[in-house]
Every structure is written in C-alpha cells, then in structure tokens.
Amino acid sequence: MEKAFVEKMKEKLLEQRNTILESLASQNEDLKKIVETTDTGDVIDVASDVVDGKMLESLSAQDKNRLQLINNALDRISQDKYGLCLKCGKEIPQERLEALPYAFMCINCKSLDERRNR
C-alpha cells in the first residue's frame, strides 16, 4: 500500500478519534482534562491513553466500538499491516478504506462474517 495513502488515512483516523473525544469532552468537564493531555505525545501513547477506563465508561456503545476500531487501525499502521484483511490477508481496496478507514476485513470476508453471525 502506498505510503502517501496510508498517511492520508492516518490523518483521517486521528480526526475521527479527535471528534469522538471532543464530543465526549464537551459532555463532561472532568474528562476534558484527560482529552487535552492526550493531544500531545506519540500517536501510540495517545491511543493507549484513550483507553482510560473513566472515558470508556462515558462513551456510548457505538462510540466505544468505533474508538476501539480506530485505535486498532492506528496500531496496524504503526506495524505496517494497515490495509490488509485480518481474515484472508489480501489487500483491502483503497475505496473501502476511504469510506471506512478502520476497516479490518475485505468486503468478501466481512460479508461472509456477517452471514455467519445472522
């Protein structure tokens, strides 16, 4: 996968994560201080700081899931595994990643997974 594309997706993931955190911070003044401290430092440090239990308790189930997917995608970027399907190992199409930057499965594997879970 092209380095420029991965960097673009990293920025998009960080923006999405910050949106969730800012929304949370606006709802709770105590958590605003935690969010402000995660704005500095290495991306890996920031991602791990986000998992603070107090913050996760305040997140809706949907935001909590999305935040975890975003952090996982950032981890895959740091491990040079971003854009590879975790199930089959094939490259996830860039169009899918642009639509869903934290996608971890190709469309075929995700479809099979969803059918199995019905």
C-alpha positions in Angstrom: 0.0 0.0 0.0 1.3 3.5 -0.9 2.8 5.4 2.0 1.1 8.6 1.0 -2.3 6.9 1.1 -1.6 5.3 4.5 -0.6 8.8 5.8 -3.8 10.2 4.5 -5.8 7.5 6.2 -3.8 8.0 9.4 -4.8 11.7 9.4 -8.4 10.8 8.8 -8.4 8.2 11.6 -6.9 10.8 14.0 -9.5 13.3 13.0 -12.3 10.8 13.6 -10.8 9.8 17.0 -10.5 13.5 18.0 -14.1 14.1 17.0 -15.3 11.4 19.4 -13.0 12.6 22.2 -14.1 16.2 21.7 -17.7 15.2 21.8 -17.1 13.3 25.0 -15.1 16.2 26.5 -17.9 18.7 25.7 -20.3 16.4 27.7 -18.1 16.1 30.7 -15.8 18.8 32.1 -13.7 16.3 34.1 -12.9 14.3 31.1 -11.9 17.4 29.1 -8.6 17.5 31.1 -7.9 13.9 30.1 -8.6 14.6 26.4 -6.4 17.7 26.5 -3.5 15.6 27.8 -3.9 13.1 25.0 -3.4 15.8 22.4 0.3 15.7 22.9 2.8 12.9 22.5 3.3 10.0 20.3 0.3 8.5 18.5 0.9 5.1 20.1 1.0 6.8 23.6 -2.1 8.8 22.8 -4.0 5.7 21.5 -3.2 3.8 24.7 -4.1 6.8 26.9 -7.6 6.9 25.3 -8.4 3.5 26.8 -8.6 5.2 30.2 -11.5 3.4 32.0 -13.2 6.6 33.0 -13.5 7.7 29.4 -14.7 4.4 28.1 -17.5 4.3 30.7 -18.8 7.6 29.5 -18.8 6.6 25.8 -21.9 5.2 24.1 -21.6 1.6 22.9 -21.3 2.8 19.3 -18.6 5.4 20.0 -16.7 3.0 22.2 -16.7 0.4 19.4 -15.7 2.9 16.8 -12.9 4.3 19.0 -11.5 0.8 19.5 -11.6 0.2 15.8 -9.8 3.5 15.1 -7.1 2.7 17.7 -6.7 -0.8 16.2 -6.3 0.7 12.7 -3.7 3.2 14.1 -1.9 0.2 15.6 -1.9 -1.6 12.3 -0.4 1.5 10.6 2.4 1.5 13.1 3.0 -2.2 12.4 2.9 -1.7 8.6 -0.1 -4.0 8.4 -2.7 -1.4 7.6 -4.9 -2.2 4.6 -4.5 -6.0 4.9 -7.6 -8.1 5.6 -7.1 -9.8 9.0 -9.0 -12.8 7.8 -7.6 -13.7 4.4 -4.5 -11.4 4.3 -5.4 -9.8 0.9 -5.2 -6.1 0.4 -8.4 -4.1 1.2 -9.3 -1.9 -1.7 -8.5 1.8 -1.2 -12.1 2.7 -2.0 -13.3 0.7 1.0 -10.6 2.2 3.3 -11.5 5.7 2.1 -15.2 5.0 3.0 -14.3 3.2 6.3 -10.7 3.9 7.3 -10.8 1.5 10.2 -12.0 -1.4 8.1 -10.1 -4.6 9.0 -11.6 -7.0 6.6 -12.1 -7.0 2.8 -15.7 -6.9 1.6 -15.8 -10.7 0.8 -14.6 -11.7 4.3 -16.9 -9.1 6.0 -19.9 -10.4 4.0 -19.1 -14.0 5.0 -18.7 -13.0 8.6 -22.0 -11.1 8.7 -23.9 -14.0 7.1 -22.4 -16.4 9.7 -23.5 -14.1 12.5 -27.1 -13.9 11.5 
